[in-house]
Amino acid sequence: MAIPDRRQSAALLADLRPPAWHLRHVTGVAEVAAFLADRLAARGVGLDRRLVEAAALLHDVDRLLAPDDPLRKLPHGDAGARWLTERGHRELARAVAAHPVTRLSDEVRFHRWAGHATWEEKIVAYADKRCGQHVEPLASRFADWARRHPEHAAELAVARPRAARLEREVCAAAGVRPDEVRRLRWVAAAWRVPSERVA
């Protein structure tokens, strides 16, 4: 099956009936990812923008699964990758599996990923680090995680400099400073709802 286009990606997400907070988050991630993919492509970097947009919009699908869904037993990211693979979208699996901040603190997975990650994977992972409910600096995002998950302070301390390295790499390739990262708005049109629903 082909990589889903914008409308198909939005339809997959809509079928899971995301709450407003989830929709705001994934919209921000997808639109930051689209901005970065557009900038990299304009600078001659070869990547699949459709894959970036679809994986970014669908990166947290496992958070929407029913509590008794067997995929819930898998780690976050891996469950979403499996869900997408089962629906014929295996091409999105790597970018979805690699996005969680916990991957940055996992020594084995991080080093394996850092050595072989595609631009698509890097963009999705970085866009997720820049969007909670809106676009924010890495420092704010990590402060929010630390506040909400003090039990993961050690892992976040390991992940933070790795996220900064990812930021430097992606922003340099895109030719932007971190404070110039923006949203390339597209989700509302694909979702077929008024802009305020996903803004």
N, C-alpha and C positions, 0 to 999 in steps of 0.2 A: 504494500500500500504506500502511496506517496506521502510525503510530509504534508500535514494539513495546512491549508492556507488560513488567512486571518479569520474568515467566517467559520470555517470548519473547526478551528481551535476554540473559538468563542462558543460554538455549539457544544463541543465536548465539555467545556467548563460549565455551561448553562445546565446541562443534564444533571450535574451534581448539585445544583441549587446552592451556589455559594452565598454565604451571608455577606452583607455590605462591607464589613471590615476585610474579609478575604478578597473580595473583588477589588477594593481600593489598593491592597497590597500588590496583588498579581498584575493589576493594570499598571501601577507605577513601575514594577520590575520590567514588564514587557515593553513599556514605552521608553524607559532608559536604555534597555537592551537594543531596541530599534534605533535609537539615536546613535549609540556607539557603533552598531553594525553599519549604519549608513556612513558614519565618519571613516571607519576603517576601509569600507569599500571604495569611498571617494579617494582614498590615499593608495589604492591599488592592492589592498590586502584581499586575498581570495577567501571568501567565506560564503556560507549559505544564509542569507538574511531570513528566508522563510523558516528555516530550522531555528534560528535565534529567536524569532518572534513567537513561534509555537511553543518551544521549550520554555521560554520565559513566562508566557501566559499560563502554562500548565505545570510549572515547576512544583507547585504545592498541592496537586490533586489528591495526594494521599491524606492530606489533612481533612478532606471532605468525605472520606469513606465512612461507611456505617461502622459503629463501634465493634460489631461482631464480624466485620469483614476479615477473612484470614490474612489478607495483605498487611493488616495493622500490626502483625507480629514482626514484620521486617522493619529495619531502621528507616527513619524519614529519608526520603530521596530514593532509596532502593525500592520502597513500596510504590512510589509514584512511577518509577521507571518500569516496574513490572506491570502495573496497571495499564500503562500506555502500550507496552509491548503486547500485552494480551488483546489489545484493541487494534493491533496492526500498525502501531507507530513506533517500531523499534528504533528508528533513526533518532528519536528524541531521548531515548533512554539514558545515554551517557551524560548528556548535559543536565538532565533532571536528577540523576543519581549523584552527580558531583557537586550540586549547588549548596548543600547545607553548610553552615558555618562549622559544624562539628567535623567536617572533612578536613578543614584546615588544621585541626589540632590532632588528628589521627596520623601518627608518624608514618606508618606504612602506606596508607592510602594517599596521604598528601604527597609524599615524594614520588610515588608512582604516577599520580595525576599530574603533578607539576612538570614531570619530564615528558609527558605525552599528551597533555590537554590540547584540544583544538581551540581555535579562536572562538568558535561558537560556545564551547564549554566555559571558557574564561569569561566571556561577556555575560553569560547567564549567571554565573557564580558572582561576578562583581556587581552586576545590577541588583542582585538580591541583597548584597551588603550595603547598598545605597538607598534602599527603599523599605521603610516600615509601612507607615500609612501615607507617607509623602517622601520626596527626595530629601535626603539629609546626608551630612558628612559621615564618614566612617566612624569618627570619634563618637558622634551622637548615637549611631546605631549600636556600637559596642557598649556604650554606657547604658542604653536601654536593655540590651540582653543581660548585662551584669546586674542591673536592678531587678529584672524579672526572674533571673535564674542564678542567684548567688551560689547555688550548689555547683555551678559550672565555672567558677572563677578561674581555676587553674587552666582549664581547657581554653577559655576565652583569652587568657594571657598568652598562650601559645599561638592562638589563631590570629590575634591582632596584628603582629608584625608581618605575618604571611598575607593577610588581607591588604596591608599597605603595599607590599611587594606586588600583589596582583593589581592593585590600583595603579601603581606606577607603570607597570607593563601595558595595561589596557589603555590608559590615558595617553601614554607616549605614542602607542600605535595609532590611536585615534586623532592625535594632534591637538588634544585639549588638556587644560588643567582640570583637576578634580572639581574645582568650583565652577567650571564651565559645563559640567555634565547636565544635560537637560532631558526632557521627555519629548519624544516624537509621537505625538498623539495619533492613535489609530484605533484603539480598543472600542471606544464608544460606537464608532461607525460599524465595526464588525459585530458588536453585541446587539446593535439595533435598539439601543435605549438612549434616552436623553443623556447628554454629557455629564450632568450633575450626578447621575447615578454612579458613574465610575471615576469621577474627578478626585 
